[in-house]
Amino acid sequence: MFHTSSVSFLKELKKNNNKLWFDNHKAKYLSAKIDFENFVQEIITIISAFDSDIKGLQAKNCTFRINRDIRFSKDKTPYKTNMGASFNRGGKKSIFAGYYFHLEPGGKSFVGGGLWMPEPIALKKLRQEIDYCFGEFQKIINNQLFKKQYKGLEMAESQMLVNVPKGYDKENPAASFLKLKNFVATKNIPDTLLTSAELFKETERAFKALMPLVEFINRTLE
C-alpha cells in the first residue's frame, strides 16, 4: 500500500508537469519515491515465494526513472505522471518476460506482465513455441485462475500484425496469437485500493495467475 501523500504527489504533478514546480516540491517527490521503492521491495519478496527467478532482485533493479525521454517526442512535458516497476529475471532491462506494476492515480493504475516489445529473434522463437505447443498455451490462458484475474491477452490492433507471420498458414489454429507483437495481460487497480493493505494481496493474486505464462515465454528465450 502507498501513503496518501505519494498518491497526492502524482496527482499534483499531473497538473503541474514542469521543472520549476518539480524542483520546488522535490522533498515530496523523494518521499513518494522511497514509498514506492519500499512497496517494490515488498513485492519482490512476495513474488520470490513462488517464482525463484525474482529472488535477489533489489528495488533499484526494477523501478523506472520519473524523467521522460523527450528527445523524439512531440510531448515535451519533462516527467511521467506514474511510477512503474518491472520484475524480471535479471532486472528491468532483461530480455525475459516478467511482472509489472503501474502506479498512476486517476483510474490508470494496473498490474500485469508478460513480454513487451521483444527483439525479432525472441519473437520468432516465441511464435514457434506457441505453434508447436498450442494446446499447452491454450490451457495457460484459459486457466480459471488466469481468467479470474485477466480478461485475456491484450489483442488490440496496434499490438498485432495485419497478417499471419511468414511461414505460418492463415488457417493455423493459433493464428490470432501468432500475429501478436506483444504478449501481455493487465488488470486495472482502482484508486481506492492504492492506500489499502489489500493491495499486496491483490498484486500477489494477479502475479501468481500470470506465472505460468511467464514461465512458458521464458523457456523459449533461455
C-alpha positions in Angstrom: 0.0 0.0 0.0 1.0 3.6 -0.6 0.9 6.7 1.6 -1.8 9.1 0.7 0.9 11.7 0.2 2.5 9.7 -2.5 -0.7 9.4 -4.4 -1.4 13.1 -3.9 2.1 14.0 -5.3 1.4 12.2 -8.6 -2.0 13.9 -8.9 -0.4 17.3 -8.3 2.4 16.5 -10.7 -0.1 15.8 -13.5 -1.5 19.3 -13.0 2.0 20.9 -12.8 4.2 19.0 -15.1 7.1 21.4 -15.3 10.7 21.6 -13.9 10.1 24.7 -11.7 7.2 23.1 -9.8 9.0 19.8 -9.5 12.1 21.4 -8.1 10.0 23.3 -5.6 8.4 20.0 -4.5 11.5 17.8 -4.5 11.0 16.7 -0.9 7.5 15.4 -1.7 8.9 13.6 -4.8 11.7 11.9 -2.7 9.2 10.8 -0.1 7.0 9.3 -2.8 10.0 7.6 -4.4 11.1 6.0 -1.2 7.5 4.9 -0.5 7.3 3.3 -4.0 10.7 1.6 -3.6 9.6 0.1 -0.3 6.5 -1.2 -1.9 8.5 -2.7 -4.8 10.9 -4.4 -2.3 8.0 -6.0 -0.5 6.5 -7.2 -3.8 9.9 -8.8 -4.7 9.7 -10.8 -1.5 6.2 -11.8 -2.3 6.9 -12.9 -5.9 10.1 -14.7 -4.8 8.0 -17.1 -2.8 6.5 -18.6 -5.9 9.0 -17.6 -8.7 12.6 -18.2 -7.8 13.8 -16.2 -10.9 12.9 -13.0 -9.0 15.0 -13.8 -5.8 17.9 -11.5 -5.2 16.4 -8.5 -7.0 16.5 -5.1 -5.4 14.1 -2.3 -5.9 16.7 -0.3 -7.9 16.8 -3.2 -10.4 13.1 -2.9 -11.1 12.0 0.7 -10.8 11.9 3.2 -13.7 13.0 6.9 -13.7 10.3 9.5 -13.4 12.0 11.7 -16.1 10.6 11.2 -19.6 12.8 10.8 -22.6 11.5 13.7 -24.7 14.2 13.6 -27.4 12.0 12.2 -30.1 8.6 13.1 -28.7 6.2 15.9 -29.6 5.1 15.9 -25.9 7.8 17.9 -24.1 6.4 17.5 -20.6 9.5 16.5 -18.6 8.1 14.0 -16.1 6.0 10.8 -16.1 2.8 11.1 -14.0 3.2 7.5 -12.9 5.7 5.3 -11.1 6.4 1.8 -12.6 8.4 -1.3 -11.7 9.2 -4.4 -13.8 10.1 -7.6 -12.1 12.1 -9.7 -14.5 14.8 -12.3 -14.2 18.0 -10.2 -14.4 16.2 -6.9 -13.8 14.1 -4.4 -15.7 16.4 -4.4 -18.8 16.3 -8.1 -19.1 15.1 -9.9 -22.3 12.9 -12.2 -20.2 9.2 -11.9 -19.5 8.1 -10.8 -16.1 5.6 -8.9 -14.0 4.8 -5.2 -14.0 3.2 -2.8 -11.5 2.0 0.7 -12.6 1.0 3.4 -10.1 -1.0 6.2 -11.7 -3.9 7.7 -9.7 -6.9 8.8 -11.7 -8.1 5.2 -12.6 -4.9 4.4 -14.6 -3.1 2.1 -12.2 -2.7 -1.5 -13.2 -0.9 -4.8 -12.6 0.1 -7.5 -15.1 3.0 -8.5 -17.2 4.3 -10.8 -19.9 6.7 -9.9 -22.7 6.7 -6.4 -24.1 8.5 -5.3 -27.4 10.7 -8.4 -27.8 13.6 -8.4 -30.2 12.8 -10.1 -33.6 14.8 -13.3 -32.7 12.9 -13.7 -29.4 9.6 -13.0 -31.1 10.3 -15.7 -33.7 11.2 -18.2 -31.0 8.0 -17.5 -29.0 5.8 -17.8 -32.1 7.4 -21.1 -32.9 6.8 -22.4 -29.4 3.1 -21.3 -29.5 2.7 -23.1 -32.8 4.4 -26.3 -31.5 2.7 -26.3 -28.1 -0.6 -24.5 -28.8 -2.6 -26.9 -26.6 -0.4 -26.1 -23.6 -0.6 -22.4 -24.4 -4.4 -22.5 -24.5 -4.5 -24.3 -21.2 -2.5 -21.5 -19.6 -4.6 -18.6 -20.9 -7.9 -20.5 -20.3 -7.0 -21.5 -16.8 -9.6 -20.4 -14.3 -7.0 -18.6 -12.1 -5.8 -16.6 -15.1 -9.3 -15.8 -16.3 -10.3 -14.7 -12.9 -7.6 -12.0 -12.9 -7.4 -11.1 -16.6 -9.8 -10.8 -19.5 -7.1 -12.4 -21.6 -4.0 -11.3 -23.5 -4.2 -7.8 -24.9 -5.3 -8.2 -28.5 -5.6 -4.6 -29.7 -5.0 -4.0 -33.4 -2.0 -1.8 -32.6 -0.3 -4.8 -30.9 -0.9 -7.2 -33.8 0.3 -7.8 -37.4 -2.3 -7.4 -40.1 -1.5 -10.9 -41.5 -0.1 -14.1 -40.1 3.7 -14.1 -40.0 5.6 -15.5 -42.9 6.0 -19.3 -42.6 2.5 -19.9 -41.0 -0.7 -20.8 -42.6 -3.6 -18.3 -42.2 -5.8 -21.2 -41.1 -3.4 -22.1 -38.2 -5.5 -22.6 -35.0 -3.0 -20.2 -33.2 -3.2 -17.6 -36.0 -4.6 -14.8 -33.8 -1.8 -15.3 -31.2 0.9 -15.7 -33.8 0.1 -12.2 -35.1 0.8 -10.6 -31.7 3.8 -8.3 -31.4 3.5 -8.2 -27.6 2.3 -10.9 -25.2 0.9 -9.1 -22.1 -2.1 -9.2 -19.8 -3.1 -6.4 -17.5 -5.7 -5.7 -14.8 -6.8 -2.3 -13.6 -6.3 -1.3 -9.9 -8.9 1.1 -8.6 -7.7 4.2 -6.7 -9.4 3.0 -3.6 -7.1 0.1 -3.3 -3.8 2.1 -3.6 -3.8 3.1 0.0 -5.2 -0.2 1.3 -3.3 -3.1 2.8 -5.3 -5.3 0.5 -3.1 -4.0 -2.4 -0.4 -6.5 -1.5 -2.8 -9.5 -1.7 -4.4 -8.2 -4.9 -1.0 -7.8 -6.5 0.1 -11.3 -5.3 -3.0 -12.9 -6.8 -2.5 -11.2 -10.1 1.1 -12.2 -10.4 0.6 -15.8 -9.3 -2.1 -16.2 -12.0 0.4 -14.8 -14.6 3.4 -17.0 -13.6 2.6 -20.0 -15.9 2.5 -17.6 -18.9 5.8 -16.0 -17.8 7.4 -19.4 -17.5 6.1 -20.6 -20.9 7.5 -17.5 -22.5 10.9 -17.6 -20.7 11.7 -21.2 -21.5 11.7 -20.2 -25.2 14.2 -17.5 -24.5 16.7 -19.4 -22.5 
